[in-house]
């Protein structure tokens, strides 16, 4: 009888706990929160994700009432958010610069993986690259969205004293009337707008000169994000959902922008802008809103390079620049969570103590069933393999089979190395096996082959399996799929046109090789080569043919260098090759092979193309700037002496 009374008391306590929980939850539910989003420009497909999240009710679904505010050209849209005129905003990579200057902004998501900001000139002006900007009248927004343009000019040896600056009029009318030679523009907007008016333009894109910054970022202030982290996370997730819908339903989105949100562009213009924006967002390769800390380190180097901020202020700014939605939690909600956790744990203990004598068997059965379910969950969602002591696979989870394309019976008893990529060096596996055979844990990144021949990257942890008799009987490997991360990293070090290494990566490799040469007193050379008369190709046949020539020459060079050499695009039509362990005379033979191969190649629409080459042999303790400068001078000697030849510094 006493047991029954105790049981009823516990039931009452549980009911009271449930009612208390529901009351607290109900008290937190209110009408939709009113928030505002400040755009960086007028209504267009550039902000389609936010408009479609509003239109399709994604914001309302999460309890938000969002007011989207168009840009007022007389105001600074970033300062409007900082000053509290809006809760959230859209801006480019200059947010890093604002933070370096003490402004408390944080980036929530990066939607445009490439900046859409370019220079444009009229087709017949002869201004086709940054090198022709000297003495011209340039119009752009100084101090706002100008970093990629300034970096491209400075990289091309164009200083602010080399051109006449005029503030941007936002209508392109002065450009149309011929009062300015060059204006800044958005790749998906003004070129099409001018084409509709019968004006053909040249596009000078910083991306083609190794300057790759983020475009539109969603941001807010630290105060807003710290105070309302749950609101911010809901707003971000709903915005991502809106962008997905906009990109998958471009025509519907364009019509809604035109008819309901007063977009000024024509319907065809909006669809053109939609295609351009999709190329800048790369949703097929990179998750919408993904932000890379490494990319912002490169961006900080650009700001330092163009004297926008000091190295120390940028270093401080980079810390906590990117908002982590999981870092913060409302203090009140944290207190409630802890309270619920303690109460829930207390009730579980009381209930368990009361029922344990009568339900021990059932508890064991339930736990056994749960363990089976958990094993199935692990098998289904965690990438795991086990091997015997010789490396033969003894178990492969369903998750492993899903990512690799193999069936379980196809990999059982196979050697572990048979499922790895064949391009991984033997020395890599020797080091791996040497470590784990000593009962040590190995951690690292590895490239695995799928059944269909493609590959995927994983971060792997391999640990020994020890039985109850302390016998080493095999290995267990747990994998994390990092293929998307690797793709993003590769994107950050690769030239967009030629798919060779970009300048940033070349500079890094050069410093490593110079350090090796200094330490071990080894030979090395650096080669700078330039396509002869490349401007004539662009002028006579157009930039599309010029791009084809750049790609084909990249392929020729790649096929004719050594495996130990590093090749990349230095900028424009210049390429750089780092050649370790050879002196200048040996390097000359390699370069002659390259020169002959290019001269002999038959290019489409071209009778022949030649290259001029400069070689510099490394001098111990020389700095990289001097090393490159000597190769550059040697290359220009080749050009001045008639082109299609090689000179050694």
N, C-alpha and C positions, 0 to 999 in steps of 0.2 A: 504494500500500500504506500509506504514511504517512497519507494522507487518511482511509483506512478506520479505522486505529487511533485517529486523533484523533476521528473520528465516534463510535466505540465508547466512548471515554473520556467524551465529552460525554453519551452515553446513560446511562452509569453515574452520572455526576454528577446528571443529572436524576432518576434513580430514587432516589438517596440523598436528594435534596431532598424528593421526594414522601414517602418513608418518614419523614423527619424531621418534615415537616408533619403527617402523620397521627398520629405519636406524640405530638406536642405537643397536638394537638386532643383525642386520647383521654385524655391526662393531665388535661385540664380538665373532662372529663365526670365528674360525681359523682352521688350520689343527690339527689333533689329537695331544694332549699333550704327550710328551715323558716322561715316568716315569720308575723307576726300582724297582724291588722287590728282596730283598736278602733272599734266603732260608737258613735254618739252617743245611741242608744236601743235598745230591745229589738227582736227579730226582727219584721220587718214588710216590706211591699212597698217601704218607703222605702229598703231596702238590697238589693232583689231582684237587682240586677245582680251584686253580689258573691257572693250565695248561688248564683245560676245559673252563674256562672263556676266555682265550686267543684263544683256538682252535675254539670255537663256536661263536666268534665275540662279546661276551658280553662286553668286554672292548672297542672294536671299536665302538659298538653301542652308548656308552656314551662319545665318543671323546677321548679315551685314547689309546696310543701306549705303551704297557707294555713290558719291557725287564725283563725276569725272570733269576736271576743269581744263579747258584749252589754254594754250600759252598766250600770255600777254607780252608781246615783243618788247614793251617798255620796261619789263621786270626781269630779274634773274630768277629762273624757275627753281634753281637749287636753293637760293636764299629764301624763297617763299616757304619751302618745307622746313628749313632751319629755323625761320622766324615764327613758325606755327600757323601760317596761313593755310597749309594743307598738311595732312597726316603722312601721306606717302607721295613719292615722286618718281619720275623717269629721267635719267641722265646718263651721260657716257662715262668713260674712264676718268674724266676730270674729278670725279668724286674722291679719288685717291689724293689729288692735289688739295682739295678742300680740307680733307682730314689732316694732311701734312701742315696745313695752316691753322690747325686747332679747331676746325669745325666738326661737331660730333655726329658725322654721318656714318651710316653702315649700309653695306650692300646686301640685299636680301636674295637677289637672283640676277644672273646675266642671261638675257634672252637673245641678244645679238652677239654671236661668237666672233664676228668680224665687224669693224666699224664701217658704216655706210658712207662716211664723210670722204669726199673727193674734191679735187679741183676740176673745173671744166673751162675750156676755151672754145672759141669758134673754130669750125673745121678748117677754114682757109687761113687761120692766123699764123700757122707754123709753130705754134706752142703745143708740143706733143709730150713733153717730159718736164720734170722740174728744172732741168738745165737751161731751158729757154725762158725762165721766169725773171732773169736779170733785166732791170730797167722797165719792167712791166707794171701796170696798175692792178693790184690784187685787192679783192674785197672778201672778207670773211669775219666771223665773230671772234674778236680778240678776247682771249681769256675764258671763252666758253666753247667747248668742243673743237679747240684748235690744235690739240696736242699732236695727232697723227700728221697734220699738214706741216706744222713747224718742224717736227722730227724729220720728215721726208726732205724738207728744204735744207735743213742744217746738215743732214747726211749727204746732200748733194752739193755742199759748199755754197749754199745760198743763204746769206745773212740778211737781217732786217734792213740793212743799209743798201741792199742790192735791188730792192723793189719799192714801189710807192704803195703804201697801205691806205685803203679807204674802207670805212665801216660798211657792213652788209646792210642793204636796204630791204631785204626779205621778199622783194617782189621780182627780182632779176631784171627790172626795167632798165637800170643803168647799164647792165651787161648787153641787153637787147639793143639799146641806143648807141652802144659802142663807147660809153664813157669809162668803162673799166675793161681790162683785157681778160681777166680771169676771176671767177667767183668760186666760193665753196658751195658744194651742193650735196644732197643726199642721192645716192646711187639709184634708188628706186623712185625718185620723184622728179627733180628738175630736168634731167636729160629727156624724159618723156614729155614733160610740160613744154620744153623748148622745141622738141620735135613736132608737137602739135601746132606750133606757131611757125613751122617751116625752117627752123634753125638747127643745123647739124652741128654737133659738138665733138671735141676731143675730150677723153676722160683720163685724168692723171690720178691714178689710184695708189695711195701710200702702200697698200698691200703688195703691189708689184715691186716695191723697193725695200721689202723686208720690214715694214712698219705694220705690225698687226696688233691692234688694240681692240678691247671689247667695245661694242656699240651700246645699245640701250640696256641699262641696268635698272632694276626696281630697287628703290632705297627708302630709308627713313632715318630718323634721328635715334641716337642711343636712348634718349629719354622715352620716346614712344615705344621702342622695342622692348625696353626693360619693364615699362609700366604695363604694356598690353601684349605680351608674347603670344598668347593664345589667339587673340584677334589677328595679329600679324601673320601667324602661321595659317589661319583660315583664309585670310585675304590672299596670301601667296599661293596656296593650293588651288583656290578657286580661279585665280588668274592663270595658272598653268593649264587648268582644265579649259579655260576660255581660249587660250592660244591653240591648244590641240584641236578644238572645234573649228576655230577660224581657218587653220591651215588645211583641215580636211574638207571644209565647205567654203572655198574661196568665193565662188560666185554669189552664194547666198549672203555671205558676210559683206561683200562689196556693195550689194544692193541695199542692205540694211544701213551701212555707213552712209550711203548716198541719200537714201530716202528719210532716214530717221535721225541721223546724227550730223546732218548738214556738212558732209564731206564735200569740199570744193572741187575736187578732181572729178573727171569724167569716169564712167564705169570702166571703160577700157584702161584708163590710166590706173585706176585702183587695182585691176587685175594684174597689170604689168608690175605694179608695186608689190603685190602679193607674191609673185614669182621671185622677184629680187630679194624680198625679205626672207623667204624660205631658204634661199641659198646662203644668206648670212646667218640663219639660225641653225642650219644643218641638223634638223630633227631626226634624220635617218641615222646619224652617227653619234650625236651627242644629246643627252637627256635635256629636255627643255628646262631652262633656268640654271643649268650647271655652271658653277663658277670655280675656276682653278686658281689656287693661291700662287702657283708657279707663274701663271700668265701675268699676275699683278706684280710679281718681282721684276719681270721683264719690263712692264710698263713703268715701274718706278725708276728703272735704269734710263728709260727714255726721258722721263721728266728731269732727272738729274743731268742728263746729256744736254738738254735744251735750256738748262739753267732756270727751270721753273721752281725748283725746291732743292734744299740741301739733302745730302745723303742721310744724315742723322734724322731729320724731320720725316723723311720718307720711311725710314726704318721703323720709327715709332708709329707712323700712320698705318703701316702694313699689319701691325698687331691688332687683332680684332676688327680689321676692316670688313671682313665677311661675317655676317651675322649667322650664328648657329642657332637654329630654331629649337634645338633640344637642350641648349645650355641654360635657358632661363625658365623659371616657373613662378607664377604669381604667388606671393607670400601667403595670402589667405588660402588659396587652393592647396598649397604645400601643407599648411597646418591641417586642413580638412583631410587630406590624404593620409597624413601621419595618424590623425585621430581615428579615421576609419580603419587603418591598418592595425592599430593597437587593439581597437574594439573587436575587430574581426578575428584577430589572433587569439584574443582572450576567450571569445565565444567558442572558437574551434577547440581550444584546450579543454574547456569545461565540458563541451559536448563529447569530445573524445574520451575523457576520463569516465564519464557516465556510461557511455555505450560500449566501451572497449571489451568488458567481460562478456557481453551478450552478442557482440557483433564482430568478434575477432576473426572468425572464419570468413565473414562477408568482406571485412576490410582487406584481408589477404587476397581474396578473390578479385576485389576491385583493383587493388594495387597491381596484381599480376596482369589483369586486363589492361590497366593503364600503361604498364611497362611495355606491353605488346603494341599498344597504340603509339606510344612514344617512339618505339623502335621503328614502326612503320613511318611515322612522321620524319624521323631522322633519315631513314632510307630514302624517303621521297624528296626531301628538301635539302639535305646536307650531302655535299660531294665528298665521299669517303672511299678509299680502297685499302685493303690489307694485303700483305704479301708474306710468303714464308721467308726463312732465313736466306734463301738463295735469290730472292727477288721475284719469285713467281707469284702472280696475283691469285689470291684465295677468296677475295670478296670484292665486289664493286656495287655501290649503292645505286638505286634507281636514278638519283640525281646525277651521278657520274655518267650513267648510260645516256641520260637525256642530253647532257652537254657534249659528250664525245660522239654520239651517234652509234655506238656499239651496243649490242645486246650483252647481257651479263655472261651468257655461255660463250660469247666470242672472245672475252678477255680473260676468263678464268684459266689459270695455268700458263698464261702468256707472261713473258718477261716484262717488268715495269718499263724498261727502256724502249720496248716496242711501241708503246702508245705515246711516246714523246716525239717531238719534232726532230727530224733527221738532221737539221741544220745546227742543233746544239752541239758544241764541241765535246770530244771525248774527255778532255781534261776536266770539264764541268762535272760529268758523271763520276769520274775518278775521285774528285774531291768530295762529292756528295756521299758516295759509298764508304770512303775512308772514315768519314765522320760518324755516320749512323752505325757502322759495323763496330764502333767502339762504345755503343750504347748511349751515344749523345744525340740530342735533338737537332735536326737541321731545319732552318727556315730560309725561304727565298722564293724568287719568282722564276717560273719555268714555262716554256712554250710547249704545249701538247698538240698532237695531231688528232684531228677528227677522222672518222671512218671514211668520209668523202674526200680526204686529202687537204681540207682547209685546216686552219689552226685556231687555237684559243689560248689566252694567257691566264695563268692562275698564280696566286700566292699560296705556297704549300708549306705545311708543317709536317715533318716526318718524325715519328717517335718510335723507339723500340717497344716490342711487345714482350713482357717478361711474365713467365708463368709462376705458379705458387712455389715452385722449387728453385726460383731464381735463375731459370734457364731462359736464354734469349732465343725465342722461337719465331720471331718475324718482325714486321714493321706495319705501322698504321699511318696512313697519310690523309690529312684533311686539307681540302682545297677551298680557296675563295676565288670566284671568277673576277678577274680584273681586266678583261678584254677591253671594255669601254674606256677604262683608265689609260690603258696602253695606247688606244687610238687617239685619245685626247693629248697624251704626251707627244705622240708622233706628230700630231697636227701642229704642236707648238714649236717643233724643231725642223719642220719641213717647209720648203718653198712651195707656195700654192700652185704655181704654174708648171714648174719643171719636175716637181716631186723629189728634187735633190735636197740636201741639207740647206737650211737657211743661214744667214749671216751670224745669228746669235749662237747657233750650235757650232759653226766653224770656229768662232772666237774661243769657245770653251775647249774644243779639241786641240786647237793650236796651243793654248796655254798648257794643257796636259803634256803634249808632245815636247814642248820646249823644256818643261820641267824634267822630263825623262832624259832629254839630250844633255841638259846641264848636269844631272846627277851621274849619268854613266858615260859622259863624254862621247856621245854618239853623233854621227852625221844626221842631218835632216835638211830638207829644203821646203820652200814654199813657192808655188807657181801661181802667177796671176795671168789670165788670158782674156782677151777681149775680141769680140766679133768685129772684123773690119767692115767699115762703112755700113753699120747696122741701121743707122738713121735713114740711109737711102732705101733700104728694104721696106721700112715702115712707110716712108713717104711715097714710094712708087707702087707698093703692092698692098699697103694697109697693115694695121696692127695684127690682124688675124693671121696673116702670112708670117709676120714677124714672130708671133708667139709659136707658130709651127716650127720655124727655124730654131728658136731657143730650145724647144723640146727635142728636136732631132739631134742637135749638137750635144745636148745633155746626154742623150742615149749613146752617141758615138764615144764621148769621153768616158762614160761609165764602163763601156765594154772594153776600153783599151788601157785602163789604169790597173795597177796591182791591187790585190785584195787588201793589202795593208794600207793603201792610200785612202785619204778622205777627200771627197769631191763635194762642192756645193756652189750655190749661186751667191756671189758676193754682192750683186746689185745690178739692176739694169741688164746690160749684155755682158757683164764681167763674171767670170768664174774663178774660183780659187781651189787649188789642190794642195793638200799637205802630204808630203812624201817622206816618211821616216826611214832612217837607216841607209840613205844613199847620199853621195856628194853631188856637187853641181854638175860635174861631167857626166855622171851616170843619169842624173835627172834630165840632162839635155837630150840623151838618147830616148828617154821616155817621152819627152815633149815633142821631139821630132816625129815620133810615131803618131802622136795625137795630131800634129799639124798636117801630116800627109793624109791621115785618115779623113780629116775634115775637108781638105782640099779635093780629095778624090770622090767625095760623096756627092751624089746627084740630088739636089734639092728641088722640090716642086716649085715651078715658076722662077727658078734661079739657075743661071748658067753655072755659077760656082760661088762658094762662100769660103773665105779664108779667116784665119785667126792670127793675132799677134800675141807673142808670149814673152813674159819676163820671169826669170828665175833668180831667187836669192838663197844662198846657202847660210845656214844658221851660224852665228858667231856666239860663242859661249857667253852667257850672262847678258845677252842682248835683250832689250824689251820688245814686245810684240809690235808696237807701233813702228819702231825703227825697222824691224824685220819686214813688215808688210810694205813700208815705204820704199825700201830698196827694190823689192820685186816690182812695185808699181812703176818706179822710174825706169827699170829695165824694160818693162812692157811698153812704156811710151817711147823709149828709144827704138824699139822694134817698129812702132808705128811711124815715127819720124824718118826712119831709114828706108821706108818703102812698104811696110806692112808684110804680112805673111812670112814672118821670120821669128827667130828666137834670140834673145839677148840675156846674158848672165850678168848680174849685178857685181 
